[in-house]
Amino acid sequence: MKKFEEKTIDSKTIFEGKIIDVFHEDVKLPNGKTSKREIVKHPGAVAVIPITKENKLVMVEQFRKPLERSLVEIPAGKLEKGEDPEKSAIRELEEETGYRTPQLSHVTSFYTSPGFSDELIHIYLARELEKVDEPASLDEDEFVELMECTLEEANRLVEEQRIFDAKTAYAITYLNAQGME
């Protein structure tokens, strides 16, 4: 057994959903005792940090039901089964913002909440944005308002807790570290 590894003794599916599946697992701990884990399986997601030619960050504001409030976020979406993250990022950028880019680069990937979920989010930087005449449409249950702001304005949105999610906070931190004006 690897250091700290927990061996699954039993796994039961509790819920199979459109986006997530939830499992209840009995595990054997490194000290030989057993414990229970509730695990959320997620297909993964992508997020894009879109920067206009005017050096503005393109974001969307949308209502988030689990929080019962709207947040300002970088465009993002879940991966379809077997979908390449870069292709997903290009699709989400167009659907949510109406922009395309010839310059997409991978910034990082990270687990959002590894204490209970395996969701891995891939973050990309998009520059040289081009407005699309007839962009791909949003999902039928998705409603967003597009906004563009400077990095200084985005930092203020963080302070006001209008930007209040990990992927967007990471994006703002990344841009601050890169010295984006």
C-alpha positions in Angstrom: 0.0 0.0 0.0 1.3 3.5 -0.9 1.8 6.1 1.8 -1.6 7.5 2.9 -3.5 5.3 0.3 -7.0 4.3 1.1 -8.1 1.0 -0.5 -11.8 0.9 -1.6 -13.5 -2.1 0.0 -17.0 -1.3 -1.3 -18.5 1.3 -3.6 -22.2 2.0 -4.1 -23.7 4.5 -6.6 -26.0 6.9 -4.7 -26.9 9.1 -7.6 -26.4 9.3 -11.4 -27.0 12.7 -12.8 -26.7 14.8 -15.9 -23.5 16.3 -14.8 -22.3 14.4 -11.7 -22.4 10.9 -10.2 -22.2 10.4 -6.4 -20.7 7.3 -4.7 -20.6 6.1 -1.2 -17.4 4.2 -0.6 -16.1 2.1 2.3 -12.3 2.4 2.5 -9.5 0.7 4.4 -7.2 3.4 5.9 -3.4 3.1 6.1 -3.6 2.2 9.8 -5.9 -0.8 9.0 -9.1 0.8 10.2 -12.1 1.5 7.9 -14.0 4.7 7.1 -16.6 6.0 4.7 -16.2 8.5 1.8 -18.8 10.3 -0.3 -17.3 11.0 -3.7 -18.6 13.1 -6.6 -17.4 12.0 -10.0 -17.3 14.9 -12.5 -16.4 14.8 -16.2 -14.0 17.8 -15.8 -14.3 21.3 -17.1 -12.5 24.1 -19.0 -12.2 27.8 -18.4 -10.9 30.6 -20.6 -9.1 33.8 -19.7 -10.1 35.9 -22.7 -8.1 39.1 -23.3 -9.2 41.6 -26.0 -6.9 43.6 -28.2 -7.7 46.5 -25.9 -6.2 44.4 -23.1 -9.6 43.9 -21.4 -10.7 40.7 -19.7 -14.0 39.3 -21.1 -16.2 37.8 -18.4 -19.8 36.7 -17.9 -22.2 37.3 -15.2 -24.6 34.5 -14.4 -26.9 33.2 -11.7 -25.5 30.3 -9.7 -28.4 28.4 -8.1 -26.3 26.6 -5.4 -25.3 30.0 -4.1 -28.6 31.8 -4.8 -26.7 34.7 -6.4 -25.0 36.0 -9.5 -21.3 35.8 -9.9 -18.9 37.4 -12.4 -16.8 34.6 -13.9 -14.4 33.8 -16.8 -16.2 31.7 -19.4 -16.3 28.1 -18.6 -18.1 24.8 -19.1 -18.0 21.1 -18.5 -16.2 18.7 -20.8 -18.4 16.4 -22.8 -17.5 12.7 -22.5 -14.2 12.1 -24.3 -13.9 15.7 -25.4 -10.5 17.3 -25.9 -10.1 20.1 -23.3 -8.7 22.6 -25.9 -11.6 22.0 -28.3 -14.0 22.4 -25.4 -12.3 25.7 -24.4 -12.7 27.0 -28.0 -16.4 26.0 -28.0 -17.1 27.5 -24.6 -15.4 30.8 -25.5 -17.6 31.2 -28.6 -20.8 30.1 -26.9 -20.5 32.3 -23.9 -18.8 35.4 -25.4 -19.2 35.3 -29.1 -15.4 35.4 -29.6 -12.9 33.1 -31.3 -9.2 33.1 -31.0 -6.3 32.0 -33.1 -4.1 32.1 -29.9 -5.1 29.7 -27.2 -2.5 28.5 -24.6 -2.9 26.2 -21.7 -2.2 27.9 -18.4 -2.8 25.2 -15.8 -5.1 22.5 -14.6 -6.2 21.9 -11.0 -8.7 19.9 -8.9 -11.4 22.1 -7.7 -12.3 20.3 -4.4 -10.2 17.1 -4.0 -11.7 16.3 -0.6 -14.9 15.0 -2.2 -14.7 15.5 -6.0 -12.5 14.4 -8.9 -13.4 17.5 -11.0 -10.3 18.7 -12.9 -10.5 22.1 -14.5 -8.2 23.1 -17.4 -7.6 26.9 -17.7 -6.6 28.5 -21.0 -5.5 32.0 -22.0 -7.0 33.4 -25.2 -5.6 36.5 -26.9 -6.2 38.1 -30.3 -10.0 37.7 -29.9 -12.1 38.0 -33.0 -15.9 38.7 -32.8 -17.9 36.0 -34.5 -20.8 37.1 -36.7 -23.0 34.2 -35.9 -21.6 32.5 -32.7 -22.6 29.1 -31.4 -25.6 29.5 -29.1 -25.6 29.0 -25.4 -27.2 25.9 -23.8 -31.0 26.4 -23.6 -30.8 26.6 -19.8 -27.9 29.1 -19.7 -28.3 32.8 -19.4 -25.3 35.1 -19.2 -24.5 38.8 -19.5 -21.2 39.6 -21.2 -18.9 42.2 -19.7 -15.4 43.5 -20.4 -13.2 45.0 -17.7 -9.6 46.1 -17.0 -7.5 44.1 -14.5 -8.0 46.9 -12.0 -11.7 46.6 -12.3 -11.5 42.8 -12.0 -9.5 43.3 -8.8 -12.3 45.5 -7.5 -14.9 42.8 -8.3 -12.9 40.4 -6.2 -12.9 42.8 -3.3 -16.7 43.3 -3.7 -17.1 39.5 -3.8 -18.8 39.6 -7.2 -15.9 37.5 -8.4 -16.1 34.7 -5.8 -15.2 31.4 -7.4 -11.8 29.6 -7.6 -11.3 29.5 -11.3 -11.9 33.2 -11.8 -9.9 34.1 -8.7 -7.1 32.0 -10.1 -7.3 33.8 -13.4 -7.1 37.3 -11.7 -4.2 36.1 -9.6 -2.5 34.8 -12.8 -3.0 38.1 -14.7 -1.7 40.1 -11.7 1.4 37.9 -11.5 2.0 38.3 -15.3 1.8 42.1 -14.9 -1.1 42.6 -17.2 -2.1 46.3 -17.2 
